[in-house]
Structures are given as structure tokens and as C-alpha cells.
């Protein structure tokens, strides 16, 4: 087992990893930017090293500074959390070159899944259902139009190096195609430095369902069932739950086995997710693989009893994982509490928190790095807390979440709490009748 782990991240996930390490008897090193000097992960780690200015490029994305911090503190492993460098193949390789264990995917695994076009080809070869579309990158708009006729409109253009909805365009006919092609290429080049595009059939009224998987160095892979991540805006998740209201036991088993096939195809080690789109007919298609821990991992922990961060660390240390799949024993929901104003297009609202009270009670969990008097910097993602509840049934979980949201007090900045309270009362949400486009017609004026 590792003696000391450096956490190459910030905020609630850094604090979450520190807690898991403490319970495993592992010392921790926090790294932080000058903007995060007062963050809780800095206070609770055994050691802390400032790695640069507030800008991510000079701190949390600065590989030389992070490696230097690991070397001067004698850390024998680095946990990247999610975001930042968690799926950076070069960072994984540099860690390996310096004899530091990267608690995440190998460079080969990241490269295999990081490029969406090659990832789709890998999954298709492994027998995982994939969305009809181009076999690789498109060379011209005319080539895309020809394929669109074959698989039928609507189609979606996607950036091969994409994420967060950038470099994506839905196209409904030939007239729209060339402009969508040009816009997606420009956006992808600006965001990722790669303007490669591929095309897929656009799945109408889809549910975004992901399967949590764990793999070890012995070649064993298991799944821990699904999470429904369909409540999202501009492809950014806001609410996740497990089990999904639409997934039957038969479909859960089929998707779980498909996810295991996909992970085994790249000899996957550690925690990850295989993400699918499920259409209104119950057919599912591979979308992408995340070779890291996910923001929404706590709901899986709450319904399976598995500490995913500990499991991730132990797998990286060479320990074997359990020889069984895990299925939900309860229902859990996570609401992402963001410092955003939902009445103004979810505009980010950094600033000083003047009053902070977290909810409690049976079945309520809050993962956060914030506290009364904490100043939310404008430099990073606007998520400031994750509110997680669990209960025997979905109806009970919704009621518990509503109660917990009403107890959650954050003053000094606008947050998404009013939006979540409104969502918990929405008849369609309560009935489980929603898809990834649900919030496009959601009435925010009633918040």
C-alpha cells in the first residue's frame, strides 16, 4: 500500500480523497493555487504545497510543478481526482517515468478512450452496441451529408477531442449541414486544438445512463450498476440518481455486461464509467468512457456500500477487487449545488459566503469544501457542494432531498438550490418521465 499520496486537484474531491486516505492510514499532500490557500483540503492534508497562480494553466494543469511537489514531499502516488489532469495521457506517462504511481488509467488506456472516434471503434470491435455513424473522422462536409442520407436525419456532428458540449452540432437537413460543419470545426479547434469531427445518428429523447466499473491488475472487471444523468443543461449534469427509473433488471444486466466487455477490451484498471444513451425503445448505445472517478460517484456508494475512492486506491496498489457485481439496495439522488444564478441562464456567481449551514439527518450526505466565510474564486468550476440522499424508494428519496434542500442555507452568493427544490416538485420528474432535453422546456420563472 502507498505511504503518501499527493492529490492533484482541489475542492470537494480533494477533500474526499484525503478522507479516504486517512481511513487507509495513508499520509496526504495537498497542492493548491494561491486562490485556494484557505480551502479545506489545504487544512486537512498532512502537507500542503503551493503550485502556482490562480489560473489553472499555472497551477492545477502545471505538470512540472505538480511532479516537483510530489518529489519534495516524497509522495509515492498521485491521485488526480476528476477534471484537470485526470484523463491526461501525458501526465499519466510522466508520473510513470518518475516512478510515481498514477491512481488512474495508463497512458494507453487514456489514449484508447480519449479520442471518441477510436473509442467507438474499440467498443464496436468488443461487441458493445454503438450508435450508427461514421467509422472514423470525416474529411469533408459532403462526405457527412452523404452518410446522413444513409442513416437518416437528424444527425449530430461531434468533435473527436470534445467534451462539455463544445464542438457539437445537431443537424436536421442538408441546408443546415455546411454551416454546422464550419461552426463545429471552428469551436473544436478553439477549445481543444483539434478540429476533427465525426458523425452519429442523433438519438431522440435519449436518457444518459452510465455504468460504474472497477478493474484490477489481475484482469478482473466488475460493474456496480447504473446512474441516470439525464437532468442536464448544455450537456452539463445537474442531478444524478440510481437506480434509473427506466432501467429494468434485464436491461441493467445487459448494460452491465456490455460495460464489462468494453473495459476488458482495453484491459482497464481502476474506477471508470462506460456511458450510454438509451432511446425510448430501450435500446442502448455506447457514447464514451470516462477513465477516472466521476463527480456523481457518491450515489453509487450509498446504494452499494462500496467506497469507490478506497477501491480505486487499493486497485492501483495491486490488490484484487471483489469477484461480484453490485446492485442497488436503495435509491439515491445527488444534486450538484453550484454557485450560479438559475434565473439568469445559470450565470456563475463567485464571491464570499456569508452564511453556510448544511442539512443533516438520516440518509443525508454533503460533500463540500466550503464553509461560512469562504470566498468562492472565479477561476474554477462553479460547483461548491454535492447534496446526496438515499432512501428505500425513489419517492422517499425525492421527499428527503426536498427536505434537505430546504435546510441547506448558503447566503452571500446565488446558488442552484432554488432550482433543485422546484425540480423535486415537478410532476414529470417525480414520474421519472424525462430525458436529456428535459430542461430545455423547464419553466425557470417559477423558481
HUVEN-V799229 format. One record per residue. RES is the residue in one small letter. SS is DSSP state (@ for helix, = for strand, . for the rest). Layout:
res->{RES;RES}
ss->{SS;SS}
//
This chain:
res->{x;x;x;x;x;x;x;x;x;x;x;x;x;x;x;x;x;x;x;x;x;x;x;x;x;x;x;x;x;x;x;x;x;x;x;x;x;x;x;x;x;x;x;x;x;x;x;x;x;x;x;x;x;x;x;x;x;x;x;x;x;x;x;x;x;x;x;x;x;x;x;x;x;x;x;x;x;x;x;x;x;x;x;x;x;x;x;x;x;x;x;x;x;x;x;x;x;x;x;x;x;x;x;x;x;x;x;x;x;x;x;x;x;x;x;x;x;x;x;x;x;x;x;x;x;x;x;x;x;x;x;x;x;x;x;x;x;x;x;x;x;x;x;x;x;x;x;x;x;x;x;x;x;x;x;x;x;x;x;x;x;x;x;x;x;x;x;x;x;x;x;x;x;x;x;x;x;x;x;x;x;x;x;x;x;x;x;x;x;x;x;x;x;x;x;x;x;x;x;x;x;x;x;x;x;x;x;x;x;x;x;x;x;x;x;x;x;x;x;x;x;x;x;x;x;x;x;x;x;x;x;x;x;x;x;x;x;x;x;x;x;x;x;x;x;x;x;x;x;x;x;x;x;x;x;x;x;x;x;x;x;x;x;x;x;x;x;x;x;x;x;x;x;x;x;x;x;x;x;x;x;x;x;x;x;x;x;x;x;x;x;x;x;x;x;x;x;x;x;x;x;x;x;x;x;x;x;x;x;x;x;x;x;x;x;x;x;x;x;x;x;x;x;x;x;x;x;x;x;x;x;x;x;x;x;x;x;x;x;x;x;x;x;x;x;x;x;x;x;x;x;x;x;x;x;x;x;x;x;x;x;x;x;x;x;x;x;x;x;x;x;x;x;x;x;x;x;x;x;x;x;x;x;x;x;x;x;x;x;x;x;x;x;x;x;x;x;x;x;x;x;x;x;x;x;x;x;x;x;x;x;x;x;x;x;x;x;x;x;x;x;x;x;x;x;x;x;x;x;x;x;x;x;x;x;x;x;x;x;x;x;x;x;x;x;x;x}
ss->{.;.;.;=;=;=;=;.;.;.;@;@;@;@;@;@;@;@;@;@;@;@;@;.;.;.;=;=;=;=;=;=;=;@;@;@;.;.;.;@;@;@;@;@;.;.;=;=;=;=;=;=;.;.;.;@;@;@;.;.;.;.;@;@;@;@;@;@;@;@;@;@;.;.;.;.;=;=;=;.;.;.;.;.;.;.;.;.;@;@;@;@;@;@;@;@;@;.;.;.;=;=;.;.;.;.;@;@;@;@;@;@;@;@;.;@;@;@;@;@;@;@;@;@;@;.;.;.;.;=;.;.;=;.;.;.;.;.;.;.;@;@;@;@;@;@;@;@;@;@;@;.;.;.;=;=;=;=;=;.;.;.;=;.;.;=;.;.;=;=;=;.;.;@;@;@;@;@;@;@;@;@;@;@;@;@;@;@;@;@;@;@;.;.;.;.;=;=;=;=;=;.;.;.;.;.;=;=;=;=;=;=;=;=;=;.;.;.;.;.;=;=;=;=;=;=;=;=;=;=;=;=;=;.;.;=;=;=;=;=;=;=;.;.;.;.;.;.;@;@;@;@;@;@;@;@;@;@;@;@;@;@;@;@;@;.;.;.;.;=;=;=;=;=;=;=;=;=;.;.;.;.;.;=;=;=;=;=;=;=;.;.;.;.;.;.;@;@;@;@;@;@;@;@;.;.;.;@;@;@;@;@;@;@;@;@;.;.;.;.;.;.;.;.;.;.;.;.;.;.;=;=;=;=;=;=;=;=;.;=;=;@;@;@;.;.;=;=;.;.;=;=;.;.;=;=;=;.;.;.;.;.;.;=;=;=;=;=;.;.;.;.;.;.;=;=;.;.;.;.;.;.;=;=;=;=;=;=;=;=;=;.;.;@;@;@;@;@;@;@;@;@;@;@;@;@;@;.;=;=;=;.;.;.;.;.;@;@;@;@;@;@;@;@;.;.;@;@;@;@;.;.;.;.;.;.;.;@;@;@;@;.;.;@;@;@;.}
//
